[in-house]
Each structure stands twice: as structure tokens, then as C-alpha cells.
């Protein structure tokens, strides 16, 4: 799918690690308690039954940013043709139950993590050509909305966060490393009232550290030469809001703020 670490990779890391280290008894899906449910999932995909697929899904289903997550069954029914294409249908039809493997507490995965289920579908890592085209289009829209100073290097948008305490907007990008960059993540901070198409109030370089079997994401930005920094963590396996982050944009003291995930394009036009 993509060769860089970003928010959507949390699901891949969570459910795909140790994918080849399981014994044959775990993979005997035909005799597994979950086989009727898996057969229903397979059937809904093969028969292009969006309603059945949506009814067997646990929400939200995370999509790669800046595509919005699927938060309910109605949204899934509408989005189903974008996710489920002929390639996935043929894959499910060809592999059948043999394509599913039990992975302990992580659940049951299809085809090395393209789909994940427990008592419901819990993750979809498969990206169709249609969804990839949508992803590319939204990334291009975000890039076009930014101040030229942020487009001086190649990057991919990772996430947007709103600070619930100050109404500041933070965008995080993965920046392709070069000879002048050691850290590969960038945070651009826009204080309340700032134009998001203008130059950001603060720009900090940082890095992502992924830890534990739940693949908790630790984002660390700064400190810069005057002590400005922001750091926070997201556990995508047990995700709840608010996210608590530590913020020091004055260079004087660190404060704990409440964050929530947002979408840049929802705010950028309003701020112009």
C-alpha cells in the first residue's frame, strides 16, 4: 500500500505483526467458532451486498488520511463501492475460508491483513484503485491549500488535530528525508484566528515512535532552539477522545491540552 509510517499504518502494524508465526491448529478456520461469520463476510463481498457488509462491521473503520473514517452503517453502505472492487471480490472468491487466519487476541485476518474480523469486521487495510485515486486527490487538495513555504519539500499529509483548549489547528506531515533532514515528520501550528492558507505560526520537526503490541503511536515535535514543543500519543486499538497532549508554543512552560482528530479541508476554506 504505502512504504512510509503514518497513522493508517497503526492498523497494519497492530494486526499484521508476527503474521507468519502461527501454528496450523490456529488456521483451521473450517472448524473455527468464527467460520459462519466469516462465510457471511465473504458472501457479502462476493455478492456485492453493501447492507449485509455494513451490518457486520464495527465502527469506526479507519481510512488513510485525509479520507474520512467510516463512522456508521449508512456511511459504509454509501462508501462500499469505493472499497469493494472486483479485485477484492475475486480475491475473496478464490481464497474462501482458506484466506482467513486466526491471530490470537488481534482477531482473524484475511490475506495477510487486507481485512480483519473478530465478532465483526474491525479493520479494512485493503485499498482499491478507486480509493487510491480519492486519496491522491485529497492529498493534492491539501498541498494546494498550503503556504508555499510548506511545499518546498516533498511530503504526505498524516493527520490534522484541533486543540480543544485553544482552538489551534495542528497539521502533521510525513516529509521525505534528504541530506538536510534527519527527522521526517513536521508539525505546522496555526493559532486560533490564523489563516490556514497563510504561513503557520510555528513549525516543528519531529519523529514518530511506535511501541508495543498495540502499536501505540508516540508523536514528538521539538524542542526547537527556544524550547517550543508538542508531544502526544494515540492508541488506535483502544482509541478514545479526547487525546491528551503536551504543548509548549511559548517556549516557557508545558501545558496539558485536549486534542481531537480533525480534517484539514474542513477548516482551510473557512479560515480564508
C-alpha positions as CSV (number, residue, x, y, z in Angstrom):
1,X,0.0,0.0,0.0
2,X,2.5,2.7,1.1
3,X,6.1,2.4,2.2
4,X,6.1,5.0,5.0
5,X,4.8,5.1,8.5
6,X,1.7,7.1,9.1
7,X,-1.5,7.0,11.1
8,X,-3.2,4.4,8.9
9,X,-0.2,2.1,9.4
10,X,-1.3,1.7,13.0
11,X,-3.9,-0.8,11.9
12,X,-1.4,-2.6,9.7
13,X,1.2,-2.9,12.4
14,X,-1.5,-3.8,15.0
15,X,-2.9,-6.7,13.1
16,X,-0.1,-7.9,10.8
17,X,2.9,-8.3,13.1
18,X,4.0,-11.9,13.5
19,X,1.8,-12.8,10.6
20,X,3.9,-15.9,9.7
21,X,4.3,-17.1,13.3
22,X,1.2,-19.2,13.9
23,X,0.6,-22.9,14.1
24,X,-1.7,-25.0,11.9
25,X,-4.3,-25.6,14.5
26,X,-4.9,-21.8,14.7
27,X,-5.5,-21.7,11.0
28,X,-8.1,-24.4,10.8
29,X,-11.0,-22.0,10.1
30,X,-13.3,-24.7,8.8
31,X,-13.7,-25.9,12.4
32,X,-13.4,-22.5,13.9
33,X,-16.1,-20.9,16.0
34,X,-16.0,-17.9,13.7
35,X,-16.4,-19.7,10.4
36,X,-20.2,-18.9,10.0
37,X,-19.5,-15.2,10.5
38,X,-16.5,-15.4,8.0
39,X,-18.7,-17.1,5.5
40,X,-21.2,-14.3,5.8
41,X,-18.5,-11.7,5.3
42,X,-17.2,-13.5,2.2
43,X,-20.7,-13.8,0.9
44,X,-21.5,-10.1,1.3
45,X,-18.3,-9.2,-0.6
46,X,-18.8,-11.7,-3.4
47,X,-22.5,-10.8,-3.8
48,X,-21.8,-7.1,-3.6
49,X,-24.2,-6.8,-0.7
50,X,-23.4,-3.5,0.9
51,X,-26.1,-3.7,3.6
52,X,-25.0,-7.1,4.8
53,X,-21.4,-6.0,4.9
54,X,-22.3,-2.8,6.8
55,X,-24.3,-4.8,9.3
56,X,-21.3,-7.0,10.1
57,X,-18.9,-4.1,10.7
58,X,-17.7,-2.5,13.9
59,X,-17.3,1.3,13.7
60,X,-15.4,3.4,13.2
61,X,-13.4,1.9,10.3
62,X,-10.2,3.9,9.9
63,X,-9.3,5.1,6.4
64,X,-6.0,6.6,5.4
65,X,-5.9,10.3,6.0
66,X,-7.2,12.6,4.5
67,X,-10.1,10.2,3.7
68,X,-12.6,10.4,6.4
69,X,-13.2,7.4,8.7
70,X,-16.4,5.4,8.2
71,X,-18.4,6.0,11.3
72,X,-21.7,4.2,10.8
73,X,-23.5,1.7,8.6
74,X,-25.2,4.3,6.4
75,X,-21.8,5.7,5.5
76,X,-20.5,2.2,4.9
77,X,-23.3,1.4,2.5
78,X,-22.6,4.6,0.5
79,X,-18.8,4.0,0.5
80,X,-19.0,0.3,-0.1
81,X,-18.5,0.5,-3.9
82,X,-15.3,2.5,-3.3
83,X,-13.8,-0.1,-1.0
84,X,-15.1,-3.3,-2.5
85,X,-14.0,-3.7,-6.1
86,X,-13.6,-6.6,-8.5
87,X,-10.1,-7.3,-7.3
88,X,-11.2,-7.8,-3.7
89,X,-14.2,-9.8,-4.7
90,X,-12.1,-12.1,-6.8
91,X,-9.6,-12.5,-4.0
92,X,-12.3,-13.4,-1.6
93,X,-14.0,-15.8,-4.0
94,X,-10.7,-17.5,-4.9
95,X,-9.4,-17.9,-1.3
96,X,-12.6,-18.6,0.6
97,X,-12.1,-19.6,4.2
98,X,-8.5,-20.6,3.4
99,X,-7.7,-16.9,3.1
100,X,-8.5,-16.3,6.8
101,X,-6.1,-17.0,9.6
102,X,-6.5,-16.6,13.4
103,X,-4.1,-14.3,15.1
104,X,-4.8,-14.6,18.8
105,X,-6.1,-11.5,20.6
106,X,-5.7,-9.5,17.4
107,X,-8.6,-11.4,15.7
108,X,-8.7,-13.1,12.4
109,X,-7.0,-11.7,9.3
110,X,-7.7,-12.2,5.6
111,X,-4.9,-12.4,3.1
112,X,-2.1,-11.1,5.4
113,X,-4.2,-8.3,6.8
114,X,-6.3,-6.9,3.9
115,X,-9.3,-7.4,6.2
116,X,-9.6,-8.1,9.9
117,X,-12.5,-9.5,11.9
118,X,-13.4,-10.6,15.4
119,X,-17.1,-10.9,16.0
120,X,-17.4,-8.1,13.4
121,X,-15.2,-6.6,10.7
122,X,-12.8,-4.5,12.7
123,X,-10.3,-3.2,10.1
124,X,-10.0,-2.8,6.4
125,X,-6.5,-2.3,5.2
126,X,-7.3,-3.1,1.5
127,X,-7.2,0.0,-0.7
128,X,-8.9,-0.3,-4.1
129,X,-7.9,1.7,-7.2
130,X,-10.9,4.0,-6.7
131,X,-10.0,4.7,-3.1
132,X,-6.3,5.3,-4.0
133,X,-7.5,7.8,-6.6
134,X,-9.6,9.6,-4.0
135,X,-6.7,9.5,-1.6
136,X,-4.3,11.1,-4.2
137,X,-6.9,13.7,-5.0
138,X,-7.4,14.8,-1.3
139,X,-3.7,14.9,-0.7
140,X,-3.3,17.2,-3.7
141,X,-6.0,19.4,-2.5
142,X,-4.3,19.7,0.9
143,X,-1.0,20.5,-0.7
144,X,-2.5,23.2,-2.9
145,X,-4.1,24.9,0.1
146,X,-0.8,25.4,2.0
147,X,1.6,28.3,2.2
148,X,4.5,27.9,-0.4
149,X,7.0,27.5,2.4
150,X,5.4,24.2,3.4
151,X,5.6,22.9,-0.2
152,X,9.3,23.4,-0.5
153,X,9.9,19.7,0.2
154,X,8.0,16.5,-0.7
155,X,5.6,15.3,1.9
156,X,2.4,13.3,2.5
157,X,-0.3,14.5,5.0
158,X,-0.6,12.3,8.0
159,X,-3.3,13.9,10.2
160,X,-4.9,17.1,11.4
161,X,-5.6,17.9,15.0
162,X,-7.7,20.5,16.7
163,X,-6.6,21.8,20.1
164,X,-9.9,21.8,22.1
165,X,-8.3,24.2,24.8
166,X,-7.1,26.9,22.4
167,X,-8.8,26.1,19.1
168,X,-5.4,26.0,17.4
169,X,-5.1,23.7,14.4
170,X,-2.1,21.4,14.0
171,X,-1.3,19.6,10.8
172,X,1.2,16.8,10.7
173,X,3.0,15.7,7.5
174,X,5.5,13.0,6.7
175,X,8.4,14.6,4.9
176,X,10.7,12.5,2.7
177,X,14.1,12.6,4.3
178,X,17.1,14.2,2.4
179,X,20.6,15.2,3.2
180,X,19.4,18.2,5.2
181,X,16.7,16.4,7.3
182,X,17.1,13.8,10.0
183,X,13.6,13.9,11.4
184,X,11.0,13.0,8.9
185,X,7.8,14.4,10.5
186,X,6.7,18.0,10.5
187,X,4.1,19.8,12.6
188,X,2.7,23.1,11.5
189,X,0.7,25.0,14.2
190,X,-1.9,27.7,13.5
191,X,-3.2,29.7,16.4
192,X,-6.9,30.5,16.7
193,X,-7.8,33.1,14.1
194,X,-4.8,32.4,11.8
195,X,-5.4,31.8,8.1
196,X,-4.6,28.2,7.4
197,X,-3.6,29.1,3.9
198,X,-1.0,31.5,5.3
199,X,2.3,30.9,6.9
200,X,2.0,28.8,10.1
201,X,2.7,30.4,13.4
202,X,5.1,27.6,14.4
203,X,6.8,24.8,12.5
204,X,8.5,21.9,14.4
205,X,10.4,18.9,13.1
206,X,9.8,15.6,14.9
207,X,9.5,11.9,14.7
208,X,7.1,9.0,15.3
209,X,7.9,6.2,17.7
210,X,5.6,3.1,17.5
211,X,5.6,0.9,20.6
212,X,4.1,-2.3,22.0
213,X,1.9,-5.0,20.6
214,X,-1.0,-2.4,20.2
215,X,1.3,-0.2,18.1
216,X,0.8,2.9,20.2
217,X,1.9,5.9,18.2
218,X,4.1,8.5,20.0
219,X,4.5,11.8,18.1
220,X,7.3,14.1,19.3
221,X,7.9,17.5,17.9
222,X,10.7,19.8,19.0
223,X,12.0,21.3,21.1
224,X,13.3,24.0,18.8
225,X,16.0,26.5,19.7
226,X,13.7,28.4,22.1
227,X,12.0,25.4,23.7
228,X,8.8,25.1,21.7
229,X,7.5,21.6,21.5
230,X,4.4,19.3,21.3
231,X,4.1,15.7,22.0
232,X,1.3,13.2,22.3
233,X,0.3,9.6,21.8
234,X,-2.5,7.7,20.1
235,X,-3.6,4.2,20.8
236,X,-5.5,3.2,17.7
237,X,-6.5,-0.2,19.2
238,X,-8.2,1.4,22.2
239,X,-8.9,4.8,20.6
240,X,-10.9,7.3,22.6
241,X,-11.2,11.1,22.6
242,X,-10.0,13.4,23.8
243,X,-6.4,12.8,23.1
244,X,-4.2,14.4,25.7
245,X,-1.1,16.2,24.5
246,X,1.7,18.3,26.0
247,X,2.1,21.7,24.4
248,X,4.7,24.5,24.7
249,X,4.3,27.0,21.9
250,X,5.6,29.9,24.0
251,X,9.0,28.5,24.8
252,X,8.3,29.0,28.5
253,X,6.1,26.2,30.0
254,X,4.5,22.9,29.0
255,X,0.7,22.6,29.4
256,X,-1.6,19.6,29.0
257,X,-4.2,20.1,26.3
258,X,-7.1,18.1,25.0
259,X,-6.9,17.3,21.2
260,X,-9.4,15.8,18.8
261,X,-8.7,14.4,15.3
262,X,-9.9,16.6,12.5
263,X,-9.7,17.1,8.8
264,X,-7.7,19.9,7.3
265,X,-10.0,20.5,4.3
266,X,-13.0,21.0,6.7
267,X,-11.2,24.1,8.2
268,X,-9.0,25.6,5.5
269,X,-11.7,27.1,3.4
270,X,-13.4,28.6,6.5
271,X,-10.2,30.3,7.5
272,X,-9.6,32.2,4.3
